[in-house]
Amino acid sequence: MAHKAGFVSIIGKPNVGKSTLMNRLVGDKLSIITSKAQTTRHRIMGILSGDDFQVVYSDTPGILNPEYELHKSMMKFVGSSMEDADLILFVTDLYEKYEEDAIIKRLQSTDIPIILVLNKIDLAKGSQAVDKMSYWEGIISTDHNIQISALNGEGVSDLFKLILDRLPEHPPYYPKDEFTDKPERFFVSEIVREKLFLNYRKEVPYSCEVVTTDFKEDEKIIRIRVVINVERKSQRAILLGHKGERIKKVGMQARKDMETFFGKKVFLEQFIRVEPDWRKKSDKLKGFGY
């Protein structure tokens, strides 16, 4: 049997469940999942290998109209994922509506096969799902359409079959034991960033960038140090909370997830640093890996 391998780009607006779908398809928690929009900032690859296939998924930031430099960098990740894609999953849901932007225009003109994935059908009432599928069919030309619930897994196995059917014949791009292109430090930062989104409201978590500065592993324990960068002193005070109790809670939750992720005991140190307006400064963004 011929071996199939290819790159699958997962694209959609914020909050449509892209990251949940990515994690469901790969079988590992690689992308941040919260109820808040714009939590994915990078292009995160998840690699799934079998005896005769390899699927390289790319979870991308949610499509938005850039307001400052960070948003521009995020949209570049979306664009780059389309450049090398063999297949695009355009993920939408029951509530999303069409808004003209550069990414949607590219989807409308691309020659890359597109599967329209309507998520959250577990919440559908009456003809809502069918009507929404028809709505998007009039906007984007697709190779196939499917309804799923990434949350409970409904339709995901059928989607996976559609993906395999459309992969080209090709040797594996990555060793079979690899499951992502990102280093361990990246996932440390993402785990902490996820806890910030879960524990703080409004603008504060969006103003945070987490950098893993130390990752030292021995036989029994991993010693990790992270720096949480914020834009204003007032945000630093909010992160700390009374006598540092709020940031301590973040650390406890993050450490627990890290120990599950790495399968080893973790010692975690957190520091908070003020980097004024880092989201608007190209040099700072470059230093953070954007």
KEPAFI-141192 format. One record per residue (C-alpha): residue number from 1; x, z, y; residue in three letters. Coordinates in Angstrom, 2 decimals. Last residue first. Layout:
% residues N
k | x | z | y | r
NUM | X | Z | Y | Ala;
...
***
This chain:
% residues 290
k | x | z | y | r
290 | 6.86 | 16.21 | 36.26 | Tyr;
289 | 9.46 | 18.37 | 34.51 | Gly;
288 | 9.43 | 21.51 | 36.66 | Phe;
287 | 12.53 | 20.38 | 38.56 | Gly;
286 | 10.79 | 17.08 | 39.29 | Lys;
285 | 7.82 | 18.99 | 40.66 | Leu;
284 | 10.09 | 21.02 | 42.95 | Lys;
283 | 11.75 | 17.85 | 44.28 | Asp;
282 | 8.41 | 16.10 | 44.80 | Ser;
281 | 6.92 | 18.92 | 46.86 | Lys;
280 | 3.12 | 19.25 | 47.15 | Lys;
279 | 2.50 | 21.38 | 44.06 | Arg;
278 | 5.43 | 23.66 | 44.98 | Trp;
277 | 3.67 | 24.78 | 48.18 | Asp;
276 | 5.85 | 27.92 | 48.56 | Pro;
275 | 7.77 | 28.91 | 45.40 | Glu;
274 | 7.06 | 32.66 | 44.95 | Val;
273 | 8.47 | 34.07 | 41.70 | Arg;
272 | 6.77 | 36.14 | 39.02 | Ile;
271 | 8.70 | 37.44 | 36.00 | Phe;
270 | 7.53 | 37.81 | 32.41 | Gln;
269 | 9.47 | 39.18 | 29.43 | Glu;
268 | 8.34 | 38.50 | 25.85 | Leu;
267 | 9.67 | 39.93 | 22.58 | Phe;
266 | 8.26 | 37.86 | 19.70 | Val;
265 | 7.91 | 38.60 | 15.98 | Lys;
264 | 7.83 | 35.45 | 13.84 | Lys;
263 | 5.41 | 32.82 | 12.61 | Gly;
262 | 6.11 | 30.57 | 15.60 | Phe;
261 | 2.50 | 29.84 | 16.59 | Phe;
260 | 1.06 | 33.15 | 15.36 | Thr;
259 | 3.81 | 35.15 | 17.08 | Glu;
258 | 3.31 | 33.03 | 20.19 | Met;
257 | -0.43 | 33.75 | 20.20 | Asp;
256 | 0.16 | 37.51 | 20.10 | Lys;
255 | 2.85 | 37.27 | 22.78 | Arg;
254 | 0.48 | 35.39 | 25.08 | Ala;
253 | -2.27 | 38.02 | 24.77 | Gln;
252 | 0.14 | 40.88 | 25.44 | Met;
251 | 1.79 | 39.06 | 28.33 | Gly;
250 | -1.50 | 38.24 | 30.01 | Val;
249 | -2.54 | 41.90 | 29.70 | Lys;
248 | 0.74 | 42.98 | 31.32 | Lys;
247 | 0.02 | 40.54 | 34.15 | Ile;
246 | -3.22 | 42.38 | 34.86 | Arg;
245 | -1.82 | 45.92 | 34.52 | Glu;
244 | 1.08 | 45.46 | 36.94 | Gly;
243 | 0.43 | 48.77 | 38.71 | Lys;
242 | -2.89 | 47.38 | 39.98 | His;
241 | -2.83 | 43.61 | 39.58 | Gly;
240 | 0.36 | 41.63 | 39.07 | Leu;
239 | -1.23 | 38.20 | 39.25 | Leu;
238 | -3.19 | 39.12 | 42.39 | Ile;
237 | -0.04 | 40.40 | 44.11 | Ala;
236 | 1.82 | 37.20 | 43.25 | Arg;
235 | -1.09 | 35.19 | 44.62 | Gln;
234 | -0.83 | 37.05 | 47.93 | Ser;
233 | 2.87 | 36.19 | 48.06 | Lys;
232 | 2.00 | 32.49 | 48.03 | Arg;
231 | 2.72 | 29.36 | 45.98 | Glu;
230 | 3.17 | 30.81 | 42.50 | Val;
229 | 5.90 | 30.35 | 39.89 | Asn;
228 | 5.60 | 32.27 | 36.63 | Ile;
227 | 9.07 | 32.78 | 35.15 | Val;
226 | 9.35 | 33.16 | 31.39 | Val;
225 | 11.76 | 35.11 | 29.17 | Arg;
224 | 11.66 | 34.94 | 25.39 | Ile;
223 | 13.39 | 36.88 | 22.63 | Arg;
222 | 12.45 | 35.54 | 19.19 | Ile;
221 | 12.68 | 38.08 | 16.35 | Ile;
220 | 13.74 | 38.61 | 12.73 | Lys;
219 | 16.38 | 36.03 | 11.84 | Glu;
218 | 17.49 | 35.26 | 15.39 | Asp;
217 | 15.88 | 33.25 | 18.15 | Glu;
216 | 16.78 | 33.13 | 21.83 | Lys;
215 | 14.45 | 31.32 | 24.22 | Phe;
214 | 15.29 | 31.93 | 27.88 | Asp;
213 | 14.07 | 30.29 | 31.10 | Thr;
212 | 10.56 | 29.28 | 30.02 | Thr;
211 | 8.91 | 27.93 | 33.17 | Val;
210 | 5.27 | 28.60 | 34.05 | Val;
209 | 3.66 | 26.84 | 37.00 | Glu;
208 | 0.89 | 28.72 | 38.78 | Cys;
207 | -1.23 | 27.45 | 41.69 | Ser;
206 | -3.98 | 26.23 | 39.37 | Tyr;
205 | -4.15 | 29.73 | 37.87 | Pro;
204 | -4.80 | 31.26 | 41.33 | Val;
203 | -7.35 | 28.78 | 42.70 | Glu;
202 | -10.58 | 30.34 | 41.46 | Lys;
201 | -10.38 | 33.00 | 38.79 | Arg;
200 | -7.79 | 34.76 | 36.66 | Tyr;
199 | -7.67 | 35.89 | 33.02 | Asn;
198 | -8.42 | 32.74 | 30.99 | Leu;
197 | -6.47 | 30.36 | 33.22 | Phe;
196 | -3.49 | 32.72 | 33.21 | Leu;
195 | -3.73 | 33.01 | 29.43 | Lys;
194 | -3.48 | 29.21 | 29.14 | Glu;
193 | -0.38 | 29.21 | 31.34 | Arg;
192 | 1.31 | 31.74 | 29.02 | Val;
191 | 0.59 | 29.56 | 25.98 | Ile;
190 | 1.71 | 26.43 | 27.85 | Glu;
189 | 5.04 | 27.98 | 28.84 | Ser;
188 | 5.80 | 29.01 | 25.25 | Val;
187 | 4.66 | 25.58 | 24.11 | Phe;
186 | 7.21 | 23.87 | 26.37 | Phe;
185 | 10.00 | 26.19 | 25.24 | Arg;
184 | 9.47 | 25.10 | 21.62 | Glu;
183 | 10.28 | 21.48 | 22.46 | Pro;
182 | 7.64 | 18.73 | 22.87 | Lys;
181 | 7.50 | 15.56 | 20.75 | Asp;
180 | 4.95 | 17.03 | 18.35 | Thr;
179 | 4.19 | 17.44 | 14.63 | Phe;
178 | 7.56 | 16.61 | 13.05 | Glu;
177 | 7.82 | 16.99 | 9.26 | Asp;
176 | 7.17 | 13.29 | 8.60 | Lys;
175 | 10.13 | 12.14 | 10.69 | Pro;
174 | 8.93 | 10.10 | 13.69 | Tyr;
173 | 8.03 | 6.45 | 14.33 | Tyr;
172 | 6.76 | 5.88 | 10.79 | Pro;
171 | 7.04 | 2.26 | 9.54 | Pro;
170 | 4.47 | -0.21 | 10.89 | His;
169 | 1.23 | -1.91 | 9.85 | Glu;
168 | -1.07 | -1.70 | 12.86 | Pro;
167 | -3.62 | 1.09 | 13.30 | Leu;
166 | -7.27 | 0.03 | 13.65 | Arg;
165 | -8.61 | 1.17 | 10.28 | Asp;
164 | -6.76 | 4.49 | 10.66 | Leu;
163 | -8.53 | 5.18 | 13.98 | Ile;
162 | -11.98 | 4.37 | 12.61 | Leu;
161 | -11.33 | 6.69 | 9.66 | Lys;
160 | -10.34 | 9.47 | 12.09 | Phe;
159 | -13.57 | 8.96 | 14.02 | Leu;
158 | -15.56 | 9.39 | 10.82 | Asp;
157 | -13.67 | 12.64 | 10.14 | Ser;
156 | -14.46 | 13.78 | 13.70 | Val;
155 | -18.21 | 13.12 | 13.42 | Gly;
154 | -19.17 | 16.80 | 13.62 | Glu;
153 | -16.05 | 18.96 | 13.96 | Gly;
152 | -17.71 | 22.03 | 15.50 | Asn;
151 | -16.09 | 21.90 | 18.94 | Leu;
150 | -15.07 | 18.24 | 18.82 | Ala;
149 | -18.73 | 17.31 | 18.53 | Ser;
148 | -18.95 | 13.60 | 17.90 | Ile;
147 | -20.77 | 10.36 | 18.74 | Gln;
146 | -19.04 | 7.05 | 18.07 | Ile;
145 | -18.60 | 3.69 | 19.80 | Asn;
144 | -16.45 | 0.77 | 18.68 | His;
143 | -14.25 | -1.95 | 20.19 | Asp;
142 | -15.27 | -1.08 | 23.74 | Thr;
141 | -16.03 | -2.93 | 26.98 | Ser;
140 | -16.40 | -0.32 | 29.72 | Ile;
139 | -19.24 | 0.03 | 32.26 | Ile;
138 | -22.40 | -1.19 | 30.51 | Gly;
137 | -21.33 | 0.43 | 27.27 | Glu;
136 | -21.03 | 3.67 | 29.24 | Trp;
135 | -24.79 | 3.82 | 30.03 | Tyr;
134 | -25.74 | 2.70 | 26.52 | Ser;
133 | -23.79 | 5.64 | 25.07 | Met;
132 | -25.48 | 7.99 | 27.55 | Lys;
131 | -28.94 | 6.78 | 26.55 | Asp;
130 | -28.18 | 7.23 | 22.85 | Val;
129 | -26.91 | 10.77 | 23.44 | Ala;
128 | -29.85 | 11.82 | 25.66 | Gln;
127 | -32.53 | 10.37 | 23.39 | Ser;
126 | -34.06 | 13.77 | 22.64 | Gly;
125 | -31.71 | 16.64 | 23.44 | Lys;
124 | -27.94 | 16.63 | 23.01 | Ala;
123 | -25.94 | 19.89 | 22.90 | Leu;
122 | -24.35 | 19.25 | 19.48 | Asp;
121 | -23.55 | 15.83 | 20.91 | Ile;
120 | -20.67 | 17.45 | 22.82 | Lys;
119 | -18.44 | 14.34 | 22.78 | Asn;
118 | -19.20 | 10.63 | 23.17 | Leu;
117 | -16.08 | 8.80 | 21.99 | Val;
116 | -15.81 | 5.18 | 23.14 | Leu;
115 | -13.15 | 3.53 | 20.99 | Ile;
114 | -10.98 | 1.15 | 22.99 | Ile;
113 | -8.84 | -1.72 | 21.69 | Pro;
112 | -5.95 | -2.57 | 24.05 | Ile;
111 | -6.59 | -5.78 | 26.05 | Asp;
110 | -7.06 | -3.77 | 29.26 | Thr;
109 | -9.29 | -4.83 | 32.17 | Ser;
108 | -12.03 | -2.18 | 32.20 | Gln;
107 | -9.65 | 0.53 | 31.05 | Leu;
106 | -7.33 | -0.31 | 33.94 | Arg;
105 | -10.23 | 0.00 | 36.39 | Lys;
104 | -11.10 | 3.37 | 34.85 | Ile;
103 | -7.52 | 4.51 | 35.48 | Ile;
102 | -7.47 | 3.33 | 39.13 | Ala;
101 | -10.73 | 5.05 | 40.10 | Asp;
100 | -14.45 | 4.28 | 40.29 | Glu;
99 | -16.66 | 7.18 | 39.27 | Glu;
98 | -18.91 | 6.83 | 36.24 | Tyr;
97 | -20.88 | 9.87 | 35.18 | Lys;
96 | -20.12 | 12.72 | 32.78 | Glu;
95 | -22.97 | 14.86 | 31.47 | Tyr;
94 | -23.42 | 13.94 | 27.81 | Leu;
93 | -19.71 | 13.62 | 27.19 | Asp;
92 | -16.74 | 11.28 | 27.67 | Thr;
91 | -13.65 | 10.49 | 25.65 | Val;
90 | -12.02 | 7.07 | 25.89 | Phe;
89 | -9.92 | 6.90 | 22.73 | Leu;
88 | -7.35 | 4.17 | 23.29 | Ile;
87 | -5.57 | 2.26 | 20.53 | Leu;
86 | -2.13 | 0.71 | 20.09 | Asp;
85 | -0.91 | 2.66 | 23.11 | Ala;
84 | 2.51 | 2.04 | 24.70 | Asp;
83 | 1.37 | 1.34 | 28.27 | Glu;
82 | -1.75 | 3.49 | 28.05 | Met;
81 | 0.22 | 6.73 | 27.66 | Ser;
80 | 2.31 | 5.75 | 30.70 | Ser;
79 | -0.80 | 5.50 | 32.88 | Gly;
78 | -2.11 | 8.93 | 31.89 | Val;
77 | 1.32 | 10.50 | 32.52 | Phe;
76 | 1.40 | 8.78 | 35.92 | Lys;
75 | -1.97 | 10.42 | 36.66 | Met;
74 | -0.38 | 13.87 | 36.27 | Met;
73 | 2.45 | 12.96 | 38.64 | Ser;
72 | -0.03 | 11.88 | 41.29 | Lys;
71 | -2.01 | 15.10 | 40.78 | His;
70 | 1.15 | 17.18 | 41.34 | Leu;
69 | 1.93 | 15.22 | 44.50 | Glu;
68 | -1.37 | 15.91 | 46.27 | Tyr;
67 | -5.07 | 14.98 | 46.26 | Glu;
66 | -5.00 | 12.53 | 43.36 | Pro;
65 | -8.35 | 11.01 | 42.30 | Asn;
64 | -8.96 | 12.41 | 38.83 | Leu;
63 | -8.64 | 11.46 | 35.16 | Ile;
62 | -8.03 | 14.49 | 32.96 | Gly;
61 | -4.41 | 15.01 | 31.98 | Pro;
60 | -3.34 | 13.28 | 28.75 | Thr;
59 | -3.46 | 14.13 | 25.05 | Asp;
58 | -1.32 | 11.56 | 23.27 | Ser;
57 | -1.84 | 11.06 | 19.53 | Tyr;
56 | 0.86 | 9.66 | 17.26 | Val;
55 | -0.84 | 8.68 | 14.00 | Val;
54 | 1.38 | 8.17 | 10.94 | Gln;
53 | 0.12 | 6.51 | 7.78 | Phe;
52 | 0.82 | 5.83 | 4.09 | Asp;
51 | 1.76 | 9.20 | 2.64 | Asp;
50 | 0.35 | 11.09 | 5.61 | Gly;
49 | 1.66 | 11.99 | 9.06 | Ser;
48 | -0.10 | 13.48 | 12.11 | Leu;
47 | 1.92 | 13.67 | 15.32 | Ile;
46 | 0.58 | 15.36 | 18.45 | Gly;
45 | 1.99 | 14.13 | 21.73 | Met;
44 | 1.38 | 16.01 | 24.98 | Ile;
43 | 1.30 | 14.07 | 28.25 | Arg;
42 | 1.50 | 16.73 | 30.91 | His;
41 | -0.84 | 18.64 | 33.23 | Arg;
40 | -3.70 | 19.65 | 30.91 | Thr;
39 | -5.74 | 22.44 | 32.57 | Thr;
38 | -7.50 | 20.10 | 35.00 | Gln;
37 | -10.99 | 21.58 | 34.53 | Ala;
36 | -11.82 | 25.12 | 33.41 | Lys;
35 | -13.64 | 26.02 | 30.20 | Ser;
34 | -10.31 | 26.54 | 28.47 | Thr;
33 | -8.31 | 24.72 | 25.80 | Ile;
32 | -4.60 | 24.19 | 26.37 | Ile;
31 | -3.11 | 21.55 | 24.07 | Ser;
30 | -1.02 | 21.88 | 20.89 | Leu;
29 | -3.29 | 23.96 | 18.66 | Lys;
28 | -2.67 | 22.39 | 15.27 | Asp;
27 | -4.84 | 20.29 | 12.93 | Gly;
26 | -3.86 | 17.01 | 14.58 | Val;
25 | -7.39 | 15.62 | 14.94 | Leu;
24 | -8.96 | 18.98 | 15.88 | Arg;
23 | -6.20 | 19.76 | 18.37 | Asn;
22 | -6.68 | 16.38 | 20.04 | Met;
21 | -10.46 | 16.79 | 20.07 | Leu;
20 | -10.25 | 20.21 | 21.71 | Thr;
19 | -7.79 | 18.77 | 24.22 | Ser;
18 | -10.10 | 15.89 | 25.12 | Lys;
17 | -13.18 | 18.10 | 25.51 | Gly;
16 | -14.96 | 16.44 | 28.45 | Val;
15 | -13.70 | 19.05 | 30.94 | Asn;
14 | -11.51 | 16.76 | 33.04 | Pro;
13 | -12.24 | 13.02 | 32.85 | Lys;
12 | -11.10 | 10.95 | 29.89 | Gly;
11 | -8.18 | 9.55 | 27.93 | Ile;
10 | -6.79 | 10.14 | 24.43 | Ile;
9 | -4.02 | 7.60 | 23.78 | Ser;
8 | -3.39 | 6.62 | 20.15 | Val;
7 | 0.10 | 5.41 | 19.21 | Phe;
6 | 0.61 | 3.69 | 15.87 | Gly;
5 | 1.60 | 3.79 | 12.25 | Ala;
4 | 0.35 | 2.14 | 9.07 | Lys;
3 | 2.26 | 1.86 | 5.79 | His;
2 | 1.32 | -0.96 | 3.43 | Ala;
1 | 0.00 | 0.00 | 0.00 | Met;
***
